[in-house]
Amino acid sequence: MSSASITPTCEQRAPWQAHVLTLFPEMFPGPLGVSLVGTALEAGVWQLTTTQIREFGIGRHRNVDDTPAGGGAGMVLRCDVLAEAIDHAHGLTSGLPAICLSPRGEPLTQAIVRELSSGPGAVFLAGRFEGIDQRVIDARGLREISVGDYVLSGGELPAMTIIDACVRLLPGVLGAQASLTEESFETNRLEYPQYTRPRDWEGLSIPEVLLSGDHGRVAKWRQEEADRLTAERRPDLLENS
């Protein structure tokens, strides 16, 4: 990959920092190392650091979990182990907010992504097993964020999701800023349908209005289509408008 596709900007800022605490650091950068986000990583627009939680484990076997208090299935990540890992990360990246990826967290939104991308970065705690001891969430002021109403094997993929969403908003990464403002969720609307060549394909044609050259009509059509799709698929977004 080459950093040549990163668009220079007059705005100079320190690299955006992503520090991930995980039991599987080999998962990174993974998809974050390719395409525009990967190019931005290579160009130094953002930086990725991982910390192996097991380095702070207990005893000869570096244990990081134990049975849940009160009984129940699964294992829970220990508060003392995670606290040491978080403190270590904050020692390397002072001032970054700490995020715990959790199905019970506040839903990830584009507004949260914009908030995080406008700051210096974040520390991401990728949990595993049945969960993590509540005391470390409280004691270290972790912000719990969920990427959807489903359960994954761990927090690594949600961390990648948030990092990708943040990095693409950094100055110069995507290039055309106009394309950012028209994306889904930027205006509490889903994005309108997109078309390109060929003009006719398998009996389906590009809507004539998009070929008219009338920018006013095109803009009106796109707004109407965005409203229609949002009303059909995400009426909750309209309630927040």
C-alpha positions as a printed NumPy array, in Angstrom:
array([[  0.   ,   0.   ,   0.   ],
       [  1.089,   3.569,  -0.557],
       [  0.495,   6.769,   1.359],
       [  0.177,   8.647,  -1.931],
       [ -3.626,   8.453,  -1.834],
       [ -3.843,  10.366,   1.444],
       [ -4.948,  13.89 ,   0.62 ],
       [ -2.733,  16.578,   2.199],
       [ -4.603,  19.062,   4.398],
       [ -3.685,  22.421,   5.846],
       [ -4.808,  21.139,   9.232],
       [ -1.9  ,  19.609,  11.127],
       [ -2.644,  17.345,  14.07 ],
       [ -0.912,  14.616,  16.012],
       [ -1.68 ,  11.064,  14.872],
       [ -4.993,   9.733,  16.161],
       [ -4.238,   6.995,  18.705],
       [ -5.982,   3.619,  18.974],
       [ -4.746,   1.427,  21.836],
       [ -6.431,  -1.98 ,  22.099],
       [ -6.285,  -4.199,  25.186],
       [ -6.908,  -7.759,  24.039],
       [ -6.132, -11.426,  24.628],
       [ -5.588, -11.765,  20.878],
       [ -3.288,  -8.972,  19.662],
       [ -2.501, -11.067,  16.568],
       [ -5.938, -10.099,  15.254],
       [ -4.623,  -6.577,  14.604],
       [ -4.352,  -4.683,  12.38 ],
       [ -6.378,  -7.214,  10.359],
       [ -8.801,  -5.306,   8.109],
       [ -7.497,  -2.038,   9.562],
       [ -4.285,  -2.601,   7.617],
       [ -5.833,  -2.436,   4.143],
       [ -7.595,   0.084,   1.899],
       [ -7.794,   3.758,   2.895],
       [ -7.611,   3.088,   6.629],
       [ -4.509,   0.944,   6.125],
       [ -2.939,   3.573,   3.914],
       [ -3.618,   6.188,   6.589],
       [ -1.987,   3.894,   9.167],
       [  1.119,   3.559,   7.016],
       [  1.179,   7.31 ,   6.41 ],
       [  1.102,   8.042,  10.138],
       [ -2.302,   9.731,  10.157],
       [ -3.231,   7.378,  12.99 ],
       [ -1.353,   4.894,  15.147],
       [ -2.341,   1.47 ,  16.435],
       [ -0.965,  -0.122,  19.606],
       [ -2.025,  -3.385,  21.238],
       [ -1.472,  -4.689,  24.733],
       [ -1.716,  -8.377,  25.602],
       [ -3.96 ,  -8.574,  28.681],
       [ -2.385, -11.885,  29.691],
       [  0.893, -10.086,  30.393],
       [ -0.812,  -8.876,  33.577],
       [ -2.266, -12.261,  34.477],
       [ -1.963, -13.909,  37.875],
       [  0.57 , -16.613,  38.726],
       [  2.716, -18.879,  36.622],
       [ -0.096, -19.509,  34.138],
       [ -0.992, -15.833,  33.797],
       [ -4.637, -16.405,  34.686],
       [ -6.91 , -13.554,  33.633],
       [-10.35 , -14.887,  34.589],
       [-12.273, -16.671,  37.332],
       [-15.741, -18.059,  38.031],
       [-18.594, -15.54 ,  38.425],
       [-19.518, -14.524,  41.961],
       [-22.915, -15.946,  42.818],
       [-22.48 , -18.839,  40.422],
       [-23.415, -19.223,  36.794],
       [-21.966, -20.312,  33.486],
       [-18.751, -19.092,  31.932],
       [-15.795, -17.166,  33.257],
       [-15.346, -13.482,  34.079],
       [-12.254, -11.357,  33.421],
       [-10.682, -10.249,  36.699],
       [-10.82 ,  -6.619,  37.779],
       [ -7.269,  -6.56 ,  39.137],
       [ -5.788,  -7.932,  35.913],
       [ -7.746,  -5.532,  33.71 ],
       [ -6.972,  -2.557,  35.941],
       [ -3.239,  -3.154,  35.533],
       [ -3.626,  -3.451,  31.761],
       [ -5.68 ,  -0.25 ,  31.582],
       [ -3.246,   1.646,  33.794],
       [ -0.401,   0.44 ,  31.591],
       [ -2.222,   1.712,  28.491],
       [ -2.914,   5.073,  30.103],
       [  0.761,   5.314,  31.002],
       [  1.54 ,   5.076,  27.297],
       [ -1.374,   7.208,  26.075],
       [ -2.223,   9.709,  28.787],
       [ -5.576,  11.444,  28.468],
       [ -7.288,   9.042,  26.088],
       [-10.854,   8.   ,  26.942],
       [-11.238,   4.312,  27.811],
       [-13.961,   2.334,  26.056],
       [-15.268,  -1.103,  26.956],
       [-16.906,  -2.949,  24.061],
       [-20.083,  -4.484,  25.46 ],
       [-23.488,  -5.646,  24.123],
       [-25.13 ,  -3.777,  26.986],
       [-23.37 ,  -0.485,  26.204],
       [-24.831,   2.627,  24.608],
       [-25.498,   2.035,  20.89 ],
       [-22.743,   3.232,  18.578],
       [-23.912,   6.159,  16.472],
       [-22.307,   8.422,  13.915],
       [-22.435,  11.197,  16.504],
       [-20.265,   9.105,  18.862],
       [-17.902,   8.348,  15.987],
       [-17.548,  12.054,  15.202],
       [-16.937,  12.786,  18.881],
       [-14.18 ,  10.189,  19.161],
       [-12.543,  11.04 ,  15.833],
       [-12.32 ,  14.717,  16.771],
       [-10.312,  13.843,  19.877],
       [ -6.818,  12.394,  20.313],
       [ -7.958,   8.758,  20.144],
       [ -9.15 ,   6.088,  22.572],
       [ -8.198,   3.015,  24.568],
       [-10.374,   0.015,  23.672],
       [-10.884,  -2.864,  26.093],
       [-11.847,  -5.984,  24.136],
       [-13.443,  -8.366,  26.603],
       [-13.863, -12.133,  26.281],
       [-15.675, -14.98 ,  28.031],
       [-18.853, -14.193,  30.015],
       [-17.891, -10.599,  30.7  ],
       [-15.675,  -8.426,  32.87 ],
       [-15.805,  -7.611,  36.579],
       [-18.071,  -4.577,  37.048],
       [-15.652,  -3.038,  39.533],
       [-13.044,  -2.217,  36.91 ],
       [-15.707,  -0.508,  34.782],
       [-16.662,   1.657,  37.742],
       [-13.165,   2.258,  39.111],
       [-11.593,   3.198,  35.786],
       [-14.604,   5.076,  34.381],
       [-14.946,   2.908,  31.289],
       [-17.487,   3.994,  28.703],
       [-19.469,   0.985,  27.508],
       [-20.359,   1.015,  23.801],
       [-22.262,  -1.576,  21.772],
       [-22.046,  -2.008,  17.999],
       [-25.419,  -3.767,  17.784],
       [-28.033,  -5.94 ,  19.404],
       [-26.16 ,  -9.2  ,  19.125],
       [-23.356, -11.025,  20.933],
       [-19.904, -11.752,  19.497],
       [-17.093, -13.92 ,  20.82 ],
       [-15.119, -10.895,  21.971],
       [-14.648,  -7.165,  21.681],
       [-11.958,  -7.19 ,  18.992],
       [-14.297,  -6.897,  16.003],
       [-16.351,  -4.119,  17.636],
       [-13.1  ,  -2.289,  18.399],
       [-12.089,  -2.577,  14.746],
       [-15.51 ,  -1.284,  13.714],
       [-15.243,   1.84 ,  15.841],
       [-11.624,   2.472,  14.842],
       [-12.449,   2.146,  11.136],
       [-15.419,   4.504,  11.485],
       [-13.265,   7.08 ,  13.298],
       [-10.203,   6.926,  11.054],
       [-12.156,   7.499,   7.84 ],
       [-13.314,  10.847,   9.292],
       [ -9.789,  12.072,   9.967],
       [ -8.701,  14.96 ,   7.719],
       [ -7.365,  13.787,   4.367],
       [ -8.215,  10.083,   4.745],
       [-11.339,   9.949,   2.614],
       [-10.46 ,  12.866,   0.383],
       [-13.808,  14.27 ,  -0.731],
       [-15.416,  15.75 ,   2.372],
       [-18.697,  16.239,   0.471],
       [-19.124,  12.487,   0.335],
       [-18.973,  12.354,   4.143],
       [-21.833,  14.797,   4.629],
       [-24.142,  12.809,   2.342],
       [-23.577,   9.42 ,   3.972],
       [-26.131,   7.493,   5.975],
       [-26.74 ,   8.782,   9.542],
       [-24.978,  12.134,   9.009],
       [-28.384,  13.891,   8.796],
       [-30.578,  11.295,  10.522],
       [-31.366,   9.878,   7.099],
       [-30.244,   6.771,   5.249],
       [-28.288,   7.437,   2.085],
       [-30.143,   7.591,  -1.231],
       [-29.592,   4.842,  -3.873],
       [-26.457,   5.061,  -6.01 ],
       [-26.019,   4.149,  -9.696],
       [-23.195,   4.04 , -12.245],
       [-22.47 ,   2.54 , -15.689],
       [-23.813,   0.765, -17.638],
       [-26.944,   2.857, -18.199],
       [-29.079,  -0.253, -18.803],
       [-28.391,  -3.589, -17.128],
       [-30.524,  -6.747, -17.046],
       [-33.615,  -4.742, -17.888],
       [-32.957,  -2.174, -15.176],
       [-32.135,   1.44 , -16.017],
       [-30.644,   4.384, -14.159],
       [-33.46 ,   6.779, -13.135],
       [-33.794,   9.417, -15.838],
       [-33.578,  12.277, -13.367],
       [-29.956,  11.337, -12.62 ],
       [-29.106,  11.675, -16.309],
       [-30.924,  15.007, -16.765],
       [-28.009,  17.264, -15.841],
       [-30.424,  19.296, -13.714],
       [-28.648,  19.532, -10.359],
       [-31.721,  20.899,  -8.623],
       [-33.885,  17.972,  -9.72 ],
       [-31.145,  15.503,  -8.803],
       [-30.823,  16.989,  -5.315],
       [-34.603,  16.883,  -4.834],
       [-34.784,  13.243,  -5.992],
       [-31.968,  12.214,  -3.668],
       [-33.608,  13.917,  -0.7  ],
       [-36.939,  12.254,  -1.441],
       [-35.325,   8.843,  -1.815],
       [-33.403,   9.306,   1.444],
       [-36.654,  10.225,   3.206],
       [-38.482,   7.246,   1.685],
       [-35.826,   4.692,   2.603],
       [-35.503,   6.076,   6.111],
       [-39.263,   5.943,   6.673],
       [-39.359,   2.335,   5.429],
       [-36.284,   0.96 ,   7.187],
       [-35.366,   3.248,  10.104],
       [-38.372,   5.348,  11.168],
       [-36.662,   5.814,  14.532],
       [-34.19 ,   8.152,  12.838],
       [-37.023,  10.438,  11.737],
       [-38.229,  10.681,  15.335],
       [-34.817,  12.069,  16.286],
       [-34.8  ,  14.713,  13.555]])
